[in-house]
Amino acid sequence: MNPEDDAPAPFWMPFTANRQFKKAPRMLVSARDMHFIADDGRKVLDGTSGLWCTNAGHCRPKIVEAIQRQAAELDYAPPFQMGHPGPFKVAERLKNLMPGDLDYSFFTNSGSEAVDTALKIALAYHRARGEPSRRWLIGRERGYHGVNFGGMSVGGIPGNRKTFGNLLPHIDHLPHTHDLEHNSYSRGQPAWGAHFADELETRIVALHDASNIAAVIVEPLAGSTGVLVPPKGYLERLRAICDKYGILLIFDEVITGFGRVGAPFATSLFGVVPDMVCIAKGLTNGAVPMGAVVVRKGIYDGIVNAAPENAIEFFHGYTYSGHPLACAAALASLDVFEEEKLFERSRELAPYFENAVHSLRELPHVADVRNLGLVAGIELEPLAGKPGSRAFDAFLRCFDKNVLVRTTGDVIALSPPLIISKQQIDELVGTIADVLREAGRA
Ligand SMILES: Cc1ncc(COP(=O)(O)O)c(C=O)c1O
């Protein structure tokens, strides 16, 4: 990055074209509310909540101060066989936010760790109940569940899997729910596609037998693959089939949690209660890494009560599980969400956002627009032989015009902070419109 220095910068960037980036870096140096400040002083509108994280906007004073105070008071405490108040308080707040008897939280440091933890809980639970043969874990094509071996194995994004060998054994995948022929330009949930859930019964249970299947994990709305909204009735059907066969249902709400879909969680929006929910990102408003698995009471009781008294019941945990700084950030974030009624705000803004994004449908090379809450995907027709490059070009052009969007394949994904104003929605969508027109002429 230093022009006088031939050697590339020693930072190996994640999920980034390192060589391309280092030739023309895009650097952010500070942030406040809806904006980043770039290193050239430009104010950049954040259309992506960073990476689906900063649901309350950036550098919110209440969250910043809580982290500062905590760092000075209790920087670290060991989480194994010792406690501190932070995770007890966060777990209590999560219990109150979650529907049904999703009562117990196990803390991690990321979404990937939350997913791998949930998969391990599923295996441990069936073993504790005396059904250790239930080992198969079922994911979904196009699913994203982070990058650790469990999440990668149940995940279904080919590019994330192909380099890493055979992954975990005993994994199968449901089909994804995306079908442009039937569902393009859906506003909210597509009307068509609930039947995709039936494959759990007709193929997967039929093939592997329910007595071997531990859990199904899905994102209620698939985010990273390019915003796939669940068809009406799909999640309900998955729940019913899981119930019929004693299979645990895990919702990965790492993206959909904390108001993103116009409700506290997708489980609350859709009224479908899974057995476990994976969360991260918005939990601390992105300010300190933290994830969690929230499990139904019966799962906690099943594992904990099966172990001998005074024995460790679940041999799993991280040095930083329930880290004091993360807990301080989570408690302050939950306060901000509540005090500013941001989940309600997300629901109220959703129709305006929906109309704005669907105004893009006639623009050059737009193949689909889809949305739910404050999430939208704008799918572009791929350039022949260069998948992903049309959307990446749009991302670069937007950044030049002081707007940050995210792209995945040929989908532009939008997930602005829930504090966005209508005027800023117009700016975000207007900039994308300008860019698509401009690129269409090029
Ligand atoms: C649905 C889902 N699960 C898991 C993850 C992984 O989270 P992390 O990057 O914090 O490990 C992500 C990240 O985007 C995600 O979208």
PDBQT file of the ligand as one rigid body, heavy atoms in Angstrom, charges set to zero:
ROOT
HETATM    1  C1  LIG A 501     -26.297 -16.471   8.593  1.00  0.00    +0.000 C 
HETATM    2  C2  LIG A 501     -24.881 -16.347   9.039  1.00  0.00    +0.000 A 
HETATM    3  N1  LIG A 501     -24.362 -17.255   9.856  1.00  0.00    +0.000 NA
HETATM    4  C3  LIG A 501     -23.099 -17.180  10.292  1.00  0.00    +0.000 A 
HETATM    5  C4  LIG A 501     -22.292 -16.140   9.901  1.00  0.00    +0.000 A 
HETATM    6  C5  LIG A 501     -20.879 -16.088  10.372  1.00  0.00    +0.000 C 
HETATM    7  O1  LIG A 501     -20.698 -15.075  11.281  1.00  0.00    +0.000 OA
HETATM    8  P1  LIG A 501     -19.201 -14.579  11.618  1.00  0.00    +0.000 P 
HETATM    9  O2  LIG A 501     -18.664 -13.945  10.399  1.00  0.00    +0.000 OA
HETATM   10  O3  LIG A 501     -19.427 -13.654  12.778  1.00  0.00    +0.000 OA
HETATM   11  O4  LIG A 501     -18.440 -15.791  12.024  1.00  0.00    +0.000 OA
HETATM   12  C6  LIG A 501     -22.802 -15.156   9.059  1.00  0.00    +0.000 A 
HETATM   13  C7  LIG A 501     -21.955 -14.033   8.610  1.00  0.00    +0.000 C 
HETATM   14  O5  LIG A 501     -22.303 -13.261   7.761  1.00  0.00    +0.000 OA
HETATM   15  C8  LIG A 501     -24.119 -15.271   8.596  1.00  0.00    +0.000 A 
HETATM   16  O6  LIG A 501     -24.634 -14.383   7.746  1.00  0.00    +0.000 OA
ENDROOT
TORSDOF 0
